Amino acid sequence: EIIGTTVNSAPSSLQLPYCGGADSSSGFSGSSSYKYIGEGQEVFLSTCSSYTNFDTAIRVFNRDTQIPSCVSTSTTSLCSQGRTVASFYGEEGSEYEIIISGKYGIQGNYKLSVFSAER
């Protein structure tokens, strides 16, 4: 688990394509990013925690290409109060960028849980 905040965080310096989800047009201002190296398993990401105090968005990009490609965006269907989940298949050795941001530019604190499982 990762405890983080988007409060007073700098906008992402990455040039990233549209990745769906709530309010992608607001970009990634007030966001946190994490590098993940794939292990050939399904990866599940969640901000479903009472610690998370704002509407979060999770986006995942594959960094192995010259232009990063969107591989996953979050959904709120499995959580309440704007907390989100996302999943993707992490190809063995591939590099991914996980971005946590607030919907509609909102900022706050979050707990990100990361789980992996074989297919």
N, C-alpha and C positions, 0 to 999 in steps of 0.2 A: 504494500500500500504506500501511496505517496501523498503526503499532506502538502498542499500548495495554495497559492493565492494568485489572483489576477489583478489585485489592487495595486495601482501605480506601476504595473508592469509595462514594459516597452512593447510597441507593436512588433510583430514578427518581421524580420528582415528578409525572409524568404519570399521569392516570387512564386506564389502558389496559384493554381487554377481554381475555378469554381468547384466546390465540393458538396453542393446541395445542403440540406439541413436548414434550420431556422436562421433566417436573416444572414445568409452568406454574403449579401451585398455590403454588410458593415465591415467586412474584412476580418482581420485578426487582431484589432487593437485590444489592448488589455488581455493578452493571452500568455499561456505558458506552453513550452514545447519540450518534448522528450524524444530522444533517439531510441529506437528499438531495433534489434537485430533478430530477424526471423529464425526460428528453430524448426521449421517444417511442421508447425502445429497451428490449430485454430486459436486465436487470441481474443479474449473477451475483456472489454474495458467498461468500467462503471464508475459513476459518481454518485451512486445510490447510497448515501450515507447521511445521517443526521448532521454530520459536520458540514456538509455542503450547504451553503446558505444563499445560493442564487441559481437562476436558470442557466444551466451549462450546455455547451455544445462541444462534442468531441468529433474531431476530424482526423483521418489518418491518410498519409500520403506515402507512396513508394518513392524512395529517393534514388533508386538504381538507374533511373533514366535521366537524360539531360534536362527534361522538363518534368518535375515531379508529377505523378498521377494520383488522383484521388482513388483510394481503395475502400474507404468506409466513411460514413457519416452517422451521427448518433440519432437515436429515436427515444422519445419519452414514453413509449407505450408500456414499458416494463417498470417504470419508476413513477414516483409521485413528486409533486411540487417542483417540476422543472429539472429534476435530476435525470441523467441520461445514461444510456448504454450504447455500445458499439461493438462490432466484432469484425474480424478479418482473418484470412489465412496468411500466416507469416511464412513466406517461402524461405527455405533454409539458406542462411547467409545474406538475405536481402535486407537492405536498410530502410527503415520506415521513420517518418516524423509523425508523432502524435501531438495534436494541438488541442488544448483545453481553452475555451474562451466562453464569454458570456453572451447569451442571446441578446440582441438589440443593444450591444455595448455595455451591458450590466457587468459589474465586477464583484468579486467576492472570494470566499475561501472554499476549498474543496478537498475531498479525499478521493483519490483515484485508485481504484482496485484493478489489478491486472491479473488475469487468470489465463492459463493455456491448457489445451487438451489435445490429444491425438484425434485425428479424424476417424 
